[in-house]
Amino acid sequence: MSIKNSLITFCFFIFSIGFASAQNQVPIPTQAQLNWQNAEMVAVFHYDLHVFDGKVYNQSYNRITPIPDYNIFNPTKLDIDQWVKAAKDAGVKIAILTATHETGFALFQSDYSPYSMKALKWQDGKGDLLRDFKASCEKYGIQAGVYIGIRWNSFYGIHDFKVEGDSEFAKNRQQHYNTMVEGMVKEIFTNYGDWAMVWFDGGAHGPEQGGPDVLSIFETYQPKGLFYHNLQRADMRWGGSESGTVPYPSWGTFPYPAIGSGESARAEISKNNFALLKTGDPDGPYYMPAMSDAPLRGNGGHDWFWEPGRDNIIYPLDKLVNMYYNSVGHNSSLILGLTPNAEGLIPDADAKRLKELGDEIERRFENKINATSGVGELFKLKLTGRQKINQLVLMEDIAKGERVRKFLVEGKTKTGWKTIFEGSVIGHKFIHQFDEIEVSELHLKIQESKGEPQIKDFSVYFFNEK
Amino acid sequence: MSIKNSLITFCFFIFSIGFASAQNQVPIPTQAQLNWQNAEMVAVFHYDLHVFDGKVYNQSYNRITPIPDYNIFNPTKLDIDQWVKAAKDAGVKIAILTATHETGFALFQSDYSPYSMKALKWQDGKGDLLRDFKASCEKYGIQAGVYIGIRWNSFYGIHDFKVEGDSEFAKNRQQHYNTMVEGMVKEIFTNYGDWAMVWFDGGAHGPEQGGPDVLSIFETYQPKGLFYHNLQRADMRWGGSESGTVPYPSWGTFPYPAIGSGESARAEISKNNFALLKTGDPDGPYYMPAMSDAPLRGNGGHDWFWEPGRDNIIYPLDKLVNMYYNSVGHNSSLILGLTPNAEGLIPDADAKRLKELGDEIERRFENKINATSGVGELFKLKLTGRQKINQLVLMEDIAKGERVRKFLVEGKTKTGWKTIFEGSVIGHKFIHQFDEIEVSELHLKIQESKGEPQIKDFSVYFFNEK
């Protein structure tokens, strides 16, 4: 073989690999998205003026009714360490605080919005919950995120992103509001260090819709963070319900770069009660995993904010555990809404339930019978003799993308091989709980994939049902 | 004469006096109004965010355009003593400060409006211009008044007292705005001691017009003060121009209890370029003297606020002196608009002009040739031999009301009695300047009056024209 022929052959070989790769290419998460998926459990703390009004929160009313007296904000026993500790006890790795919610009141020291902690008598106008929250998160090794509500501002008069009216005054105030928001967002992004994620609730209208340009400020000052969301960008997607669950399968990939960009996309997303947000799209070119959010106080209510006398609607432990399986176990993240009260504390009942949840999850995964990992299509997991198992965990190395499309898990019982689960997506994590079965060996067979499967974990567990 | 007849006669006599009194009854000023008329010269300091923007103030634009960055408020050399001293040098006895103007920004520590000094970086959010102003006024023996603008609020979105729109949101925000204003007004009325006068510019919409109820708050907390104004009450009236003058005659009485209460009253008041506000009504049942206001910087401009590079439009001394004669000398008060600059000082040129004005007024009245006073219809003022005079002052004791309707002043020259002035109203003060004349005696003849004339001062002067 001449050198020339060898070179041609070599080039053809390279080209073939490139082609094959392109065919099998799957979206790759960013480092921030990997970090987010690895966190698995997230807490979002909602805190705003109406926590202190002694009344039951009525979102549609509160959106169009300014709080009469902002000095009701007076958490006399404020202890944000206690909030973060309570979340950590549940297993939370990322905690988020509402820097602003629908009143428009800013829980930090702003030089752009006077409707902020500077206005308060509390702490002589020097209070800054973002600062304190960041410090508490650091203390407990929790990553901090920030929720920014700009869609509503009952004080300034913003309804669904807009100043009402089309007078010159309304236009000028819209411009002023946008500038104020941009200033506040820059403050949040520059005065507190890095944020693991930024949550613009309800999305952020950008300049193309007459809104502030928050994305470019984010990209300038928080380049390593997660952005959720506007019509240009969403690093994760809402999971389509506030039930703390997504169905199976829930793919981490999505057909659009953002949620609701374009009319046809919006129609597509809304269909069948947000089915696309729940399931995702295995062929979607964008990595954008689902979030499963729910308020901890959602059992017969749906309280994102603390209200007096509502301890009774804290989800019972079994429902929360079920949520965990149907979120974290379904390639999603579980986002629990926690409600600091008017004293400035997570109520004891909530803190207790969070601890119970963390302990129960730990208990269910402490007895790992065996585990393997690797690259390929068949993974054999031999046990020491026959052993009882009732739970399995699968994880892909999603740094290389979600590759698996179809898989089968079988267990070797004393009467032969039995199917334990036939599935499609694995993604970051798939957890399956089942009636106990005695097996001596398990096989994970990847029946379809895009590119070679990269299995980070294939492990089995046994725990006693209580 | 029987006892019975005597009794009837006596009763008839009493009745006659009562009737005569009623016929001659004139409106009597309150103590606060007496105090106001005695003050004669008043300063109003306008200070607001746009003083710091380096641009020329455009009222109609500023009313509908929020200030982009309120932290431009940064008077690095603030010296309110210097403001008050400058006003005192002109002869001012009452000084007024704009607690809020059309931006809505409050120059004090408010717990009701976050758009106040608490929001500022300046003085670490602890600044309070009302507090400092009150202290400076006390230091210089000046009575302090306060101007409160509630008709416009470019930040909150108030245009001519109203939140735009008629949505539920707009209605709720209007209600909130009213509550906020009531709270701010109560703060102003309770946190700083007594105010000599309260000036609601453009009037104050009351509850009957969907506005806040500021009058009852005033009456509760500032019962001794002057109220200007709403549709129920005005303790003085705007003099119908911003020229610093009123014509002669300008009666201190008015046909309505307030300015513009009722459509026919509004029409009546607006007629002939506010003629009724200028002249008043000798038969009006309400004591409500005219104010003659003008910005010091009004000579080729009309600057209520400081703007850079506008020293050239400070009124020259002769125009200010003329203003004095046509306001204070016409039974009105002269209200000069003074403009602290972005450094926090009354500019040198303005302070110098104010001092010149004070000195010139003093000079013109220091050579009092003779004076008299008393009760009756003829007042004789004998001089020591024949002397040159060129100015006379008449004052009624208006604690008993404006009684004089028609009068004549004559001087005895070497060729006989000559008429110096034939007039109608005297009121608090009438000043007449005339070509010098040598007289040995003067007569003041009250030709018509309601009740017995009470002349507090009848004095003559001579000064050299410069």
Interface residues (C-beta under 8 A of the other chain):
Chain A: R63 I64 T65 P66 P68 D69 Y70 N71 D111 Y112 P114 Y115 S116 K118 A119 K121 G125 S154 F155 Y156 G157 H159 V163 E164 G165 S167 E168 F169 A170 N172 R173 H176 T179 G183
Chain B: R63 I64 T65 P66 P68 D69 Y70 N71 D111 Y112 P114 Y115 S116 K118 A119 K121 G125 S154 F155 Y156 G157 H159 V163 E164 G165 S167 E168 F169 A170 N172 R173 H176 T179 G183
